[in-house]
Amino acid sequence: MPRYEFRCRTCDDTFEVSRPMAESSAPADCPVGHSDTVKLLSAVAVGGTSSAPAPSGGGCCGGGGCC
């Protein structure tokens, strides 16, 4: 289940809530009970490996990327 990060504007506490994606935009009270909270944008970390080779050649510098 996805976790969403919120910040309480009253006590400045940051907390996480686990909920289904269908409820991602629903408001959340802070652990102390304040209702003036804002959902934070979170960076997504994706890990793993790939068996596909990295692209080579091309690009403006011949290294597969742009300068």
N, C-alpha and C positions, 0 to 999 in steps of 0.2 A: 504494500500500500504506500503511495507517495507521501512524503513528509513536506509540509509547508512551513516556512519560517515567518513569524509575525513579530512586530515590535509594539509594545504598549506605549502610547503617547503620554499617559499619565505618570507611570513609574519608570519609563525608559527601559523596561525589561525586554529581552529578546527571548522568544520561546518557539518551539516547534509543535506542530499538530499533524498527526497522521489521519488522513481521511481519503475517501475515494475521489478520483479525479472529477466525478460529477459534482462534488461539493467543494471544489478547489476555490471558488470565489465567495463561499459563505463566510460571514464574519466569525471571528473567534475572540472570546474573552481571554484575558491574560490569566495566569495561574492565581493571581491575587483577587481577580474578579472584575477588573476594570473592562469596560466595553469599548473604549476608544483606542482601537488597535489598527495597525496598517500591515498589509501583507508585503513582505520583502521579496525582491527578485533574488533568486538564488542561482549560483553558477552550477551547472550540471557537470559532474565528473564522469566520464565514460572511459573505462579501461578495457583492456583485452589485447589480443594479438590477432594478426591477420596473416593468412598464408599467401595472400596475393602480393606480388612484388611491387615495390614503389615505382611510380612512373619515372621515366628517365627521358632526357633529351627534351627538345622543344623549349618553349618559353623564350623570353627575351635574352636570357643570358646562357642558354644551353644547359641549365641545371635543373630544369623542371619547374622553376618558379619565376616570379617576377622580381626585379631588383628593387 
